[in-house]
């Protein structure tokens, strides 16, 4: 189960790092402030949607793995 927590932590850390990197990149871009803020807002929305998508996939995968492990444990107990 610690692998699941590790994967979730990695995904959260990666998403936060990517968002911060993106924001810094836009802040140093040679565009007017209004354009930069608009673009930054659009990209933030896109990043959040992508992060939500990745999080949902990770949850689905974790649930599948958990069910497989539980089934294997049941089989092992039944065999004893």
Residue pairs with C-beta under 8 A, 6 or more apart in sequence:
4 62
4 65
4 66
7 58
7 62
8 58
8 62
11 51
11 54
11 55
11 58
15 47
15 51
15 54
18 47
19 44
19 47
19 51
22 40
22 43
22 44
22 47
23 40
23 44
26 36
26 39
26 40
26 43
27 36
27 40
29 36
29 39
31 39
